Amino acid sequence: MTGSYGQIGTELIEALRAKYGGENIIATGRKKPPEILREDGPYYRLDVLDVDHLHNMLVDYDIDIILHNASVLSAVGEKNPQLAYRTNVEGSYNVLEAARILKLDQVMIPSSIAAFGPSTPKENTPNDVIMRPTSAYGVTKVFIELWGEYYTQRYDVDFRSLRYPGIISSEALPGGGTTDYAVEIFYEALKNKKYTSFLAKDAMLPMMYMPDCIKSTIDLIEADKKSLDHQSFNVTAMSFTPEDIAAEIKKHIPDFEISYEPDFRQKIAESWPRSIDDSTAREEWGWSPDYDLEAMTKDMLEKLSKRLGIKY
Ligand code: SER
């Protein structure tokens, strides 16, 4: 896995190692890994833009499947589109090329709700629909989907992709996305009982709790290739606005208060779907989420309060 120390990688690596054995899952990233990842199995520093190093690792460790999680997210991508291009487009190109040349068994690269744009229907966005994103990040995700699918039909590379919605997690913080508010709000609710949202109160976006993110990823990796008619899949678990999540947190922390100061990320959010139709994933590989807003909020507060040592 690349990007193993990111928001998704940190928890996905742990789940994969618990399932397939620590020594079978190689964590790579550009930073020093967190303590927990150093104990369970091998980790190496790898920059996906270093093609020789990438190929050497894949050969030396006899890798079958790459999960390419290293990515620049939407808000950072809007501040630095050239960085998003290099990391997301060139990085994914390098990984798909390595899979073609070295004949790997499978490549999984995440896509995102950001692959959709203002001309896409915003409610119950179907799996197969117009995709004309207006964020740099979104453009890189459309490239990944299309280049991956092209490599499948042209070179028989088994490419798979999930269009993740905003992911809410209690372990690692997200790094520079538009949906980050839905994680930050929990930290601030516990620490200060107030939060200023950088999205407007009615900015509805599709979301998912980390256990469902992990489940969807492992289920798609393990899905029988013969049952898949698609390679890039919408997945979702819930949709809410900053106002909705604040009201849900208030049920547990009654004096919690939210205020709103929308910034440049509001424009990105407005270009994305408000809710997602994930029936294609449900039909082709049996996707179904476990957590809704209520269950996620309760679990997040319990986990975070334990980790931060703050009672509520
Ligand atoms: N969570 C991501 C972001 O906000 C969306 O893929 O950038």
py3Dmol code that shows the C-alpha trace and the ligand (Angstrom):
import py3Dmol

protein = """\
ATOM      1  CA  MET A   1       0.000   0.000   0.000  1.00  0.00           C
ATOM      2  CA  THR A   2       1.162   3.478  -0.839  1.00  0.00           C
ATOM      3  CA  GLY A   3      -0.051   6.360   1.311  1.00  0.00           C
ATOM      4  CA  SER A   4      -0.167   3.964   4.272  1.00  0.00           C
ATOM      5  CA  TYR A   5       0.142   6.643   6.914  1.00  0.00           C
ATOM      6  CA  GLY A   6      -2.716   8.788   5.616  1.00  0.00           C
ATOM      7  CA  GLN A   7      -6.265   9.035   6.953  1.00  0.00           C
ATOM      8  CA  ILE A   8      -7.504   5.867   5.244  1.00  0.00           C
ATOM      9  CA  GLY A   9      -4.166   4.024   5.052  1.00  0.00           C
ATOM     10  CA  THR A  10      -3.508   4.077   8.798  1.00  0.00           C
ATOM     11  CA  GLU A  11      -6.654   2.111   9.630  1.00  0.00           C
ATOM     12  CA  LEU A  12      -6.820   0.077   6.412  1.00  0.00           C
ATOM     13  CA  ILE A  13      -3.291  -1.294   6.951  1.00  0.00           C
ATOM     14  CA  GLU A  14      -4.244  -2.473  10.435  1.00  0.00           C
ATOM     15  CA  ALA A  15      -7.387  -4.187   9.139  1.00  0.00           C
ATOM     16  CA  LEU A  16      -5.536  -5.835   6.238  1.00  0.00           C
ATOM     17  CA  ARG A  17      -2.775  -7.079   8.531  1.00  0.00           C
ATOM     18  CA  ALA A  18      -5.288  -8.506  10.993  1.00  0.00           C
ATOM     19  CA  LYS A  19      -6.946 -10.340   8.116  1.00  0.00           C
ATOM     20  CA  TYR A  20      -4.028 -11.471   5.942  1.00  0.00           C
ATOM     21  CA  GLY A  21      -1.070 -11.478   8.357  1.00  0.00           C
ATOM     22  CA  GLY A  22       1.245  -8.565   9.196  1.00  0.00           C
ATOM     23  CA  GLU A  23       4.194  -9.762   7.109  1.00  0.00           C
ATOM     24  CA  ASN A  24       2.008  -9.998   3.967  1.00  0.00           C
ATOM     25  CA  ILE A  25       1.067  -6.325   3.915  1.00  0.00           C
ATOM     26  CA  ILE A  26       3.827  -3.840   3.126  1.00  0.00           C
ATOM     27  CA  ALA A  27       3.176  -0.314   4.301  1.00  0.00           C
ATOM     28  CA  THR A  28       4.853   2.459   2.326  1.00  0.00           C
ATOM     29  CA  GLY A  29       4.705   6.198   2.600  1.00  0.00           C
ATOM     30  CA  ARG A  30       6.922   9.229   2.439  1.00  0.00           C
ATOM     31  CA  LYS A  31       6.895  10.013   6.144  1.00  0.00           C
ATOM     32  CA  LYS A  32       8.009   8.099   9.205  1.00  0.00           C
ATOM     33  CA  PRO A  33       5.126   5.784  10.072  1.00  0.00           C
ATOM     34  CA  PRO A  34       3.165   6.083  13.301  1.00  0.00           C
ATOM     35  CA  GLU A  35       4.285   3.752  16.150  1.00  0.00           C
ATOM     36  CA  ILE A  36       1.410   1.315  15.682  1.00  0.00           C
ATOM     37  CA  LEU A  37       2.363   0.573  12.068  1.00  0.00           C
ATOM     38  CA  ARG A  38       5.989  -0.081  12.974  1.00  0.00           C
ATOM     39  CA  GLU A  39       5.040  -2.933  15.253  1.00  0.00           C
ATOM     40  CA  ASP A  40       2.715  -4.965  13.046  1.00  0.00           C
ATOM     41  CA  GLY A  41       4.673  -5.559   9.847  1.00  0.00           C
ATOM     42  CA  PRO A  42       7.131  -4.185   7.318  1.00  0.00           C
ATOM     43  CA  TYR A  43       7.213  -0.531   6.291  1.00  0.00           C
ATOM     44  CA  TYR A  44       9.395   1.299   3.795  1.00  0.00           C
ATOM     45  CA  ARG A  45       9.834   4.810   2.614  1.00  0.00           C
ATOM     46  CA  LEU A  46       8.637   5.029  -0.982  1.00  0.00           C
ATOM     47  CA  ASP A  47       7.944   8.014  -3.206  1.00  0.00           C
ATOM     48  CA  VAL A  48       5.628   6.858  -6.021  1.00  0.00           C
ATOM     49  CA  LEU A  49       7.286   9.339  -8.346  1.00  0.00           C
ATOM     50  CA  ASP A  50      10.534   7.328  -8.019  1.00  0.00           C
ATOM     51  CA  VAL A  51       9.815   4.706 -10.700  1.00  0.00           C
ATOM     52  CA  ASP A  52      12.988   2.606 -10.180  1.00  0.00           C
ATOM     53  CA  HIS A  53      12.400   2.335  -6.475  1.00  0.00           C
ATOM     54  CA  LEU A  54       8.730   1.412  -7.047  1.00  0.00           C
ATOM     55  CA  HIS A  55       9.615  -1.367  -9.525  1.00  0.00           C
ATOM     56  CA  ASN A  56      12.455  -2.684  -7.327  1.00  0.00           C
ATOM     57  CA  MET A  57      10.156  -2.945  -4.319  1.00  0.00           C
ATOM     58  CA  LEU A  58       7.430  -4.723  -6.280  1.00  0.00           C
ATOM     59  CA  VAL A  59       9.956  -7.293  -7.566  1.00  0.00           C
ATOM     60  CA  ASP A  60      12.004  -7.726  -4.378  1.00  0.00           C
ATOM     61  CA  TYR A  61       8.937  -8.287  -2.198  1.00  0.00           C
ATOM     62  CA  ASP A  62       7.050 -10.319  -4.786  1.00  0.00           C
ATOM     63  CA  ILE A  63       3.979  -8.075  -4.579  1.00  0.00           C
ATOM     64  CA  ASP A  64       0.670  -9.290  -6.067  1.00  0.00           C
ATOM     65  CA  ILE A  65      -1.670  -6.373  -5.376  1.00  0.00           C
ATOM     66  CA  ILE A  66      -1.046  -2.623  -5.086  1.00  0.00           C
ATOM     67  CA  LEU A  67      -3.408  -0.397  -3.142  1.00  0.00           C
ATOM     68  CA  HIS A  68      -2.376   3.028  -4.310  1.00  0.00           C
ATOM     69  CA  ASN A  69      -3.668   5.357  -1.607  1.00  0.00           C
ATOM     70  CA  ALA A  70      -1.095   8.162  -1.914  1.00  0.00           C
ATOM     71  CA  SER A  71      -3.022  11.236  -3.053  1.00  0.00           C
ATOM     72  CA  VAL A  72      -3.275  14.997  -2.706  1.00  0.00           C
ATOM     73  CA  LEU A  73      -6.836  15.877  -1.573  1.00  0.00           C
ATOM     74  CA  SER A  74      -9.201  18.536  -2.914  1.00  0.00           C
ATOM     75  CA  ALA A  75      -8.377  21.625  -0.824  1.00  0.00           C
ATOM     76  CA  VAL A  76      -4.599  21.170  -1.123  1.00  0.00           C
ATOM     77  CA  GLY A  77      -5.079  20.393  -4.821  1.00  0.00           C
ATOM     78  CA  GLU A  78      -6.922  23.671  -5.348  1.00  0.00           C
ATOM     79  CA  LYS A  79      -4.093  25.589  -3.668  1.00  0.00           C
ATOM     80  CA  ASN A  80      -1.457  23.687  -5.649  1.00  0.00           C
ATOM     81  CA  PRO A  81      -2.884  22.082  -8.830  1.00  0.00           C
ATOM     82  CA  GLN A  82       0.595  21.210 -10.127  1.00  0.00           C
ATOM     83  CA  LEU A  83       1.283  19.154  -6.989  1.00  0.00           C
ATOM     84  CA  ALA A  84      -2.085  17.381  -7.439  1.00  0.00           C
ATOM     85  CA  TYR A  85      -1.139  16.601 -11.049  1.00  0.00           C
ATOM     86  CA  ARG A  86       2.264  15.172 -10.139  1.00  0.00           C
ATOM     87  CA  THR A  87       1.157  13.116  -7.169  1.00  0.00           C
ATOM     88  CA  ASN A  88      -2.238  11.943  -8.411  1.00  0.00           C
ATOM     89  CA  VAL A  89      -1.772  11.665 -12.185  1.00  0.00           C
ATOM     90  CA  GLU A  90       1.931  10.809 -12.515  1.00  0.00           C
ATOM     91  CA  GLY A  91       1.869   8.676  -9.348  1.00  0.00           C
ATOM     92  CA  SER A  92      -1.121   6.637 -10.585  1.00  0.00           C
ATOM     93  CA  TYR A  93       0.387   6.384 -14.076  1.00  0.00           C
ATOM     94  CA  ASN A  94       3.571   4.938 -12.519  1.00  0.00           C
ATOM     95  CA  VAL A  95       1.583   2.413 -10.508  1.00  0.00           C
ATOM     96  CA  LEU A  96      -0.535   1.291 -13.487  1.00  0.00           C
ATOM     97  CA  GLU A  97       2.557   1.047 -15.676  1.00  0.00           C
ATOM     98  CA  ALA A  98       4.296  -1.076 -13.021  1.00  0.00           C
ATOM     99  CA  ALA A  99       1.210  -3.337 -12.850  1.00  0.00           C
ATOM    100  CA  ARG A 100       1.282  -3.742 -16.654  1.00  0.00           C
ATOM    101  CA  ILE A 101       5.015  -4.356 -16.958  1.00  0.00           C
ATOM    102  CA  LEU A 102       5.347  -6.640 -13.926  1.00  0.00           C
ATOM    103  CA  LYS A 103       1.992  -8.364 -14.534  1.00  0.00           C
ATOM    104  CA  LEU A 104       0.605  -7.813 -11.036  1.00  0.00           C
ATOM    105  CA  ASP A 105      -2.679  -9.472 -10.038  1.00  0.00           C
ATOM    106  CA  GLN A 106      -4.636  -6.331  -9.123  1.00  0.00           C
ATOM    107  CA  VAL A 107      -4.425  -2.556  -8.715  1.00  0.00           C
ATOM    108  CA  MET A 108      -6.842  -0.651  -6.484  1.00  0.00           C
ATOM    109  CA  ILE A 109      -6.752   3.159  -6.701  1.00  0.00           C
ATOM    110  CA  PRO A 110      -9.370   5.267  -4.909  1.00  0.00           C
ATOM    111  CA  SER A 111     -11.541   7.698  -6.800  1.00  0.00           C
ATOM    112  CA  SER A 112     -13.912  10.152  -5.130  1.00  0.00           C
ATOM    113  CA  ILE A 113     -17.238  11.969  -5.271  1.00  0.00           C
ATOM    114  CA  ALA A 114     -14.968  14.776  -6.501  1.00  0.00           C
ATOM    115  CA  ALA A 115     -14.859  13.014  -9.899  1.00  0.00           C
ATOM    116  CA  PHE A 116     -18.331  14.507 -10.464  1.00  0.00           C
ATOM    117  CA  GLY A 117     -18.918  18.162 -11.288  1.00  0.00           C
ATOM    118  CA  PRO A 118     -21.562  20.897 -11.498  1.00  0.00           C
ATOM    119  CA  SER A 119     -23.222  19.363 -14.587  1.00  0.00           C
ATOM    120  CA  THR A 120     -23.748  15.999 -12.819  1.00  0.00           C
ATOM    121  CA  PRO A 121     -27.204  15.472 -11.224  1.00  0.00           C
ATOM    122  CA  LYS A 122     -26.643  16.263  -7.532  1.00  0.00           C
ATOM    123  CA  GLU A 123     -29.249  14.049  -5.857  1.00  0.00           C
ATOM    124  CA  ASN A 124     -28.809  10.281  -5.969  1.00  0.00           C
ATOM    125  CA  THR A 125     -25.987  10.631  -8.480  1.00  0.00           C
ATOM    126  CA  PRO A 126     -25.931   7.426 -10.553  1.00  0.00           C
ATOM    127  CA  ASN A 127     -22.814   5.307 -11.115  1.00  0.00           C
ATOM    128  CA  ASP A 128     -22.716   6.007 -14.840  1.00  0.00           C
ATOM    129  CA  VAL A 129     -23.309   9.665 -15.520  1.00  0.00           C
ATOM    130  CA  ILE A 130     -21.647  12.796 -16.921  1.00  0.00           C
ATOM    131  CA  MET A 131     -18.335  13.565 -15.149  1.00  0.00           C
ATOM    132  CA  ARG A 132     -16.970  17.067 -15.769  1.00  0.00           C
ATOM    133  CA  PRO A 133     -15.310  18.021 -12.446  1.00  0.00           C
ATOM    134  CA  THR A 134     -14.143  21.592 -11.917  1.00  0.00           C
ATOM    135  CA  SER A 135     -11.564  20.987  -9.148  1.00  0.00           C
ATOM    136  CA  ALA A 136      -7.979  20.003  -9.979  1.00  0.00           C
ATOM    137  CA  TYR A 137      -8.359  17.022  -7.632  1.00  0.00           C
ATOM    138  CA  GLY A 138     -11.538  15.898  -9.417  1.00  0.00           C
ATOM    139  CA  VAL A 139      -9.855  16.073 -12.808  1.00  0.00           C
ATOM    140  CA  THR A 140      -7.020  13.829 -11.539  1.00  0.00           C
ATOM    141  CA  LYS A 141      -9.575  11.289 -10.232  1.00  0.00           C
ATOM    142  CA  VAL A 142     -11.340  11.098 -13.616  1.00  0.00           C
ATOM    143  CA  PHE A 143      -7.937  10.489 -15.213  1.00  0.00           C
ATOM    144  CA  ILE A 144      -7.264   7.639 -12.759  1.00  0.00           C
ATOM    145  CA  GLU A 145     -10.595   5.945 -13.489  1.00  0.00           C
ATOM    146  CA  LEU A 146     -10.283   6.249 -17.246  1.00  0.00           C
ATOM    147  CA  TRP A 147      -6.596   5.325 -17.482  1.00  0.00           C
ATOM    148  CA  GLY A 148      -7.165   2.345 -15.179  1.00  0.00           C
ATOM    149  CA  GLU A 149     -10.129   1.147 -17.222  1.00  0.00           C
ATOM    150  CA  TYR A 150      -8.170   1.656 -20.436  1.00  0.00           C
ATOM    151  CA  TYR A 151      -5.342  -0.529 -19.049  1.00  0.00           C
ATOM    152  CA  THR A 152      -7.879  -3.244 -18.286  1.00  0.00           C
ATOM    153  CA  GLN A 153      -9.288  -3.421 -21.791  1.00  0.00           C
ATOM    154  CA  ARG A 154      -5.947  -2.864 -23.511  1.00  0.00           C
ATOM    155  CA  TYR A 155      -3.519  -4.818 -21.282  1.00  0.00           C
ATOM    156  CA  ASP A 156      -5.747  -6.947 -19.032  1.00  0.00           C
ATOM    157  CA  VAL A 157      -4.615  -5.140 -15.856  1.00  0.00           C
ATOM    158  CA  ASP A 158      -7.209  -5.852 -13.108  1.00  0.00           C
ATOM    159  CA  PHE A 159      -7.927  -2.249 -12.074  1.00  0.00           C
ATOM    160  CA  ARG A 160     -10.599  -1.446  -9.466  1.00  0.00           C
ATOM    161  CA  SER A 161     -11.707   1.830  -7.913  1.00  0.00           C
ATOM    162  CA  LEU A 162     -14.121   3.126  -5.286  1.00  0.00           C
ATOM    163  CA  ARG A 163     -15.536   6.633  -5.438  1.00  0.00           C
ATOM    164  CA  TYR A 164     -15.239   7.300  -1.727  1.00  0.00           C
ATOM    165  CA  PRO A 165     -17.446   9.985  -0.208  1.00  0.00           C
ATOM    166  CA  GLY A 166     -16.105  12.055   2.738  1.00  0.00           C
ATOM    167  CA  ILE A 167     -14.520   9.636   5.212  1.00  0.00           C
ATOM    168  CA  ILE A 168     -14.964  10.165   8.960  1.00  0.00           C
ATOM    169  CA  SER A 169     -12.268   8.604  11.128  1.00  0.00           C
ATOM    170  CA  SER A 170     -11.185   8.579  14.766  1.00  0.00           C
ATOM    171  CA  GLU A 171      -7.514   7.545  14.330  1.00  0.00           C
ATOM    172  CA  ALA A 172      -5.684   9.644  11.731  1.00  0.00           C
ATOM    173  CA  LEU A 173      -6.734  13.111  10.636  1.00  0.00           C
ATOM    174  CA  PRO A 174      -7.554  13.767   6.979  1.00  0.00           C
ATOM    175  CA  GLY A 175      -5.055  15.962   5.175  1.00  0.00           C
ATOM    176  CA  GLY A 176      -6.469  18.859   3.210  1.00  0.00           C
ATOM    177  CA  GLY A 177      -9.882  17.797   1.937  1.00  0.00           C
ATOM    178  CA  THR A 178     -13.247  19.551   1.653  1.00  0.00           C
ATOM    179  CA  THR A 179     -14.995  16.997   3.865  1.00  0.00           C
ATOM    180  CA  ASP A 180     -12.432  17.372   6.704  1.00  0.00           C
ATOM    181  CA  TYR A 181     -14.897  19.493   8.696  1.00  0.00           C
ATOM    182  CA  ALA A 182     -16.876  16.344   9.531  1.00  0.00           C
ATOM    183  CA  VAL A 183     -13.815  14.996  11.406  1.00  0.00           C
ATOM    184  CA  GLU A 184     -12.580  18.292  12.926  1.00  0.00           C
ATOM    185  CA  ILE A 185     -16.022  18.971  14.388  1.00  0.00           C
ATOM    186  CA  PHE A 186     -15.696  15.972  16.759  1.00  0.00           C
ATOM    187  CA  TYR A 187     -12.297  17.087  18.103  1.00  0.00           C
ATOM    188  CA  GLU A 188     -13.556  20.626  18.683  1.00  0.00           C
ATOM    189  CA  ALA A 189     -16.834  19.444  20.212  1.00  0.00           C
ATOM    190  CA  LEU A 190     -14.915  17.425  22.803  1.00  0.00           C
ATOM    191  CA  LYS A 191     -12.114  19.945  23.408  1.00  0.00           C
ATOM    192  CA  ASN A 192     -13.960  23.304  23.233  1.00  0.00           C
ATOM    193  CA  LYS A 193     -17.664  22.580  22.847  1.00  0.00           C
ATOM    194  CA  LYS A 194     -17.749  24.803  19.777  1.00  0.00           C
ATOM    195  CA  TYR A 195     -16.752  24.634  16.133  1.00  0.00           C
ATOM    196  CA  THR A 196     -16.582  27.070  13.215  1.00  0.00           C
ATOM    197  CA  SER A 197     -17.444  25.249   9.994  1.00  0.00           C
ATOM    198  CA  PHE A 198     -15.636  26.204   6.780  1.00  0.00           C
ATOM    199  CA  LEU A 199     -18.675  24.935   4.842  1.00  0.00           C
ATOM    200  CA  ALA A 200     -22.107  26.603   4.881  1.00  0.00           C
ATOM    201  CA  LYS A 201     -24.761  25.126   7.140  1.00  0.00           C
ATOM    202  CA  ASP A 202     -26.716  23.567   4.258  1.00  0.00           C
ATOM    203  CA  ALA A 203     -23.708  22.101   2.371  1.00  0.00           C
ATOM    204  CA  MET A 204     -24.908  18.515   2.081  1.00  0.00           C
ATOM    205  CA  LEU A 205     -22.319  15.908   1.091  1.00  0.00           C
ATOM    206  CA  PRO A 206     -22.195  12.098   0.962  1.00  0.00           C
ATOM    207  CA  MET A 207     -20.182  10.576   3.829  1.00  0.00           C
ATOM    208  CA  MET A 208     -19.023   7.271   5.284  1.00  0.00           C
ATOM    209  CA  TYR A 209     -17.561   6.100   8.607  1.00  0.00           C
ATOM    210  CA  MET A 210     -14.133   4.437   8.521  1.00  0.00           C
ATOM    211  CA  PRO A 211     -15.316   0.884   9.363  1.00  0.00           C
ATOM    212  CA  ASP A 212     -17.528   1.036   6.240  1.00  0.00           C
ATOM    213  CA  CYS A 213     -14.667   2.478   4.191  1.00  0.00           C
ATOM    214  CA  ILE A 214     -12.507  -0.493   5.209  1.00  0.00           C
ATOM    215  CA  LYS A 215     -15.297  -2.960   4.561  1.00  0.00           C
ATOM    216  CA  SER A 216     -16.029  -1.583   1.081  1.00  0.00           C
ATOM    217  CA  THR A 217     -12.338  -1.634   0.152  1.00  0.00           C
ATOM    218  CA  ILE A 218     -11.705  -5.219   1.266  1.00  0.00           C
ATOM    219  CA  ASP A 219     -14.976  -6.420  -0.292  1.00  0.00           C
ATOM    220  CA  LEU A 220     -14.098  -4.910  -3.664  1.00  0.00           C
ATOM    221  CA  ILE A 221     -10.540  -6.302  -3.587  1.00  0.00           C
ATOM    222  CA  GLU A 222     -11.961  -9.749  -2.875  1.00  0.00           C
ATOM    223  CA  ALA A 223     -14.889  -9.551  -5.318  1.00  0.00           C
ATOM    224  CA  ASP A 224     -14.904 -12.178  -8.051  1.00  0.00           C
ATOM    225  CA  LYS A 225     -13.773 -10.482 -11.248  1.00  0.00           C
ATOM    226  CA  LYS A 226     -16.425 -12.371 -13.222  1.00  0.00           C
ATOM    227  CA  SER A 227     -19.235 -10.733 -11.232  1.00  0.00           C
ATOM    228  CA  LEU A 228     -18.004  -7.200 -11.998  1.00  0.00           C
ATOM    229  CA  ASP A 229     -19.373  -5.323 -15.017  1.00  0.00           C
ATOM    230  CA  HIS A 230     -17.883  -2.061 -13.748  1.00  0.00           C
ATOM    231  CA  GLN A 231     -14.500  -1.156 -12.321  1.00  0.00           C
ATOM    232  CA  SER A 232     -15.234   2.226 -10.717  1.00  0.00           C
ATOM    233  CA  PHE A 233     -18.036   2.226  -8.154  1.00  0.00           C
ATOM    234  CA  ASN A 234     -20.078   4.786  -6.244  1.00  0.00           C
ATOM    235  CA  VAL A 235     -20.223   3.929  -2.527  1.00  0.00           C
ATOM    236  CA  THR A 236     -21.937   5.841   0.246  1.00  0.00           C
ATOM    237  CA  ALA A 237     -23.416   5.385   3.701  1.00  0.00           C
ATOM    238  CA  MET A 238     -25.142   8.680   4.584  1.00  0.00           C
ATOM    239  CA  SER A 239     -25.556  12.313   3.514  1.00  0.00           C
ATOM    240  CA  PHE A 240     -25.655  15.234   5.919  1.00  0.00           C
ATOM    241  CA  THR A 241     -25.047  18.974   6.249  1.00  0.00           C
ATOM    242  CA  PRO A 242     -22.895  20.730   8.897  1.00  0.00           C
ATOM    243  CA  GLU A 243     -26.170  21.690  10.572  1.00  0.00           C
ATOM    244  CA  ASP A 244     -27.328  18.021  10.685  1.00  0.00           C
ATOM    245  CA  ILE A 245     -24.105  16.704  12.218  1.00  0.00           C
ATOM    246  CA  ALA A 246     -24.029  19.541  14.756  1.00  0.00           C
ATOM    247  CA  ALA A 247     -27.591  18.630  15.829  1.00  0.00           C
ATOM    248  CA  GLU A 248     -26.561  14.975  16.203  1.00  0.00           C
ATOM    249  CA  ILE A 249     -23.515  15.908  18.330  1.00  0.00           C
ATOM    250  CA  LYS A 250     -25.751  18.163  20.471  1.00  0.00           C
ATOM    251  CA  LYS A 251     -27.741  15.083  21.483  1.00  0.00           C
ATOM    252  CA  HIS A 252     -24.592  13.892  23.317  1.00  0.00           C
ATOM    253  CA  ILE A 253     -23.022  17.280  24.192  1.00  0.00           C
ATOM    254  CA  PRO A 254     -26.024  19.604  24.748  1.00  0.00           C
ATOM    255  CA  ASP A 255     -23.984  22.827  25.091  1.00  0.00           C
ATOM    256  CA  PHE A 256     -22.081  22.278  21.815  1.00  0.00           C
ATOM    257  CA  GLU A 257     -22.341  25.234  19.437  1.00  0.00           C
ATOM    258  CA  ILE A 258     -21.579  25.594  15.741  1.00  0.00           C
ATOM    259  CA  SER A 259     -20.966  28.737  13.685  1.00  0.00           C
ATOM    260  CA  TYR A 260     -20.306  29.113   9.965  1.00  0.00           C
ATOM    261  CA  GLU A 261     -17.540  30.880   8.057  1.00  0.00           C
ATOM    262  CA  PRO A 262     -17.542  29.343   4.578  1.00  0.00           C
ATOM    263  CA  ASP A 263     -14.215  29.690   2.714  1.00  0.00           C
ATOM    264  CA  PHE A 264     -12.908  28.567  -0.717  1.00  0.00           C
ATOM    265  CA  ARG A 265     -13.847  24.962   0.120  1.00  0.00           C
ATOM    266  CA  GLN A 266     -17.560  25.852  -0.032  1.00  0.00           C
ATOM    267  CA  LYS A 267     -17.254  26.318  -3.815  1.00  0.00           C
ATOM    268  CA  ILE A 268     -15.650  22.872  -4.142  1.00  0.00           C
ATOM    269  CA  ALA A 269     -18.455  21.325  -2.042  1.00  0.00           C
ATOM    270  CA  GLU A 270     -21.104  23.018  -4.197  1.00  0.00           C
ATOM    271  CA  SER A 271     -19.691  21.311  -7.295  1.00  0.00           C
ATOM    272  CA  TRP A 272     -20.068  17.807  -5.797  1.00  0.00           C
ATOM    273  CA  PRO A 273     -23.102  15.502  -5.416  1.00  0.00           C
ATOM    274  CA  ARG A 274     -25.307  15.887  -2.328  1.00  0.00           C
ATOM    275  CA  SER A 275     -26.240  12.219  -2.289  1.00  0.00           C
ATOM    276  CA  ILE A 276     -25.052   9.136  -4.128  1.00  0.00           C
ATOM    277  CA  ASP A 277     -26.776   6.128  -5.678  1.00  0.00           C
ATOM    278  CA  ASP A 278     -24.568   3.128  -4.931  1.00  0.00           C
ATOM    279  CA  SER A 279     -26.921   0.440  -6.277  1.00  0.00           C
ATOM    280  CA  THR A 280     -24.320  -0.727  -8.830  1.00  0.00           C
ATOM    281  CA  ALA A 281     -21.904  -1.644  -5.998  1.00  0.00           C
ATOM    282  CA  ARG A 282     -24.769  -3.285  -4.082  1.00  0.00           C
ATOM    283  CA  GLU A 283     -25.743  -5.381  -7.122  1.00  0.00           C
ATOM    284  CA  GLU A 284     -22.290  -6.376  -8.377  1.00  0.00           C
ATOM    285  CA  TRP A 285     -20.424  -7.144  -5.135  1.00  0.00           C
ATOM    286  CA  GLY A 286     -22.981  -6.962  -2.347  1.00  0.00           C
ATOM    287  CA  TRP A 287     -22.074  -3.581  -0.847  1.00  0.00           C
ATOM    288  CA  SER A 288     -24.076  -2.397   2.149  1.00  0.00           C
ATOM    289  CA  PRO A 289     -22.949   0.023   4.892  1.00  0.00           C
ATOM    290  CA  ASP A 290     -23.316  -0.519   8.656  1.00  0.00           C
ATOM    291  CA  TYR A 291     -23.210   3.052  10.020  1.00  0.00           C
ATOM    292  CA  ASP A 292     -25.689   5.905   9.597  1.00  0.00           C
ATOM    293  CA  LEU A 293     -25.260   9.418  11.080  1.00  0.00           C
ATOM    294  CA  GLU A 294     -26.614   8.416  14.479  1.00  0.00           C
ATOM    295  CA  ALA A 295     -24.480   5.270  14.900  1.00  0.00           C
ATOM    296  CA  MET A 296     -21.348   6.970  13.527  1.00  0.00           C
ATOM    297  CA  THR A 297     -21.680  10.001  15.839  1.00  0.00           C
ATOM    298  CA  LYS A 298     -22.113   7.826  18.934  1.00  0.00           C
ATOM    299  CA  ASP A 299     -19.096   5.645  18.062  1.00  0.00           C
ATOM    300  CA  MET A 300     -16.872   8.598  17.061  1.00  0.00           C
ATOM    301  CA  LEU A 301     -17.532  10.401  20.358  1.00  0.00           C
ATOM    302  CA  GLU A 302     -16.868   7.257  22.388  1.00  0.00           C
ATOM    303  CA  LYS A 303     -13.605   6.425  20.568  1.00  0.00           C
ATOM    304  CA  LEU A 304     -12.268   9.998  20.499  1.00  0.00           C
ATOM    305  CA  SER A 305     -13.128  10.774  24.103  1.00  0.00           C
ATOM    306  CA  LYS A 306     -11.231   7.654  25.178  1.00  0.00           C
ATOM    307  CA  ARG A 307      -8.224   8.489  23.006  1.00  0.00           C
ATOM    308  CA  LEU A 308      -8.118  12.184  23.989  1.00  0.00           C
ATOM    309  CA  GLY A 309      -8.998  11.476  27.629  1.00  0.00           C
ATOM    310  CA  ILE A 310     -11.904  13.982  27.541  1.00  0.00           C
ATOM    311  CA  LYS A 311     -15.217  13.014  29.168  1.00  0.00           C
ATOM    312  CA  TYR A 312     -18.518  14.349  27.848  1.00  0.00           C
TER     313      TYR A 312
END
"""
ligand_1 = """\
7
LIG
N -12.551 13.712 1.189
C -12.009 14.137 -0.064
C -11.768 15.599 -0.081
O -12.506 16.287 0.579
C -12.944 13.789 -1.170
O -12.434 12.750 -1.893
O -10.906 16.038 -0.759
"""
view = py3Dmol.view(width=600, height=400)
view.addModel(protein, "pdb")
view.setStyle({"model": 0}, {"cartoon": {"style": "trace"}})
view.addModel(ligand_1, "xyz")
view.setStyle({"model": 1}, {"stick": {}})
view.zoomTo()
view.show()
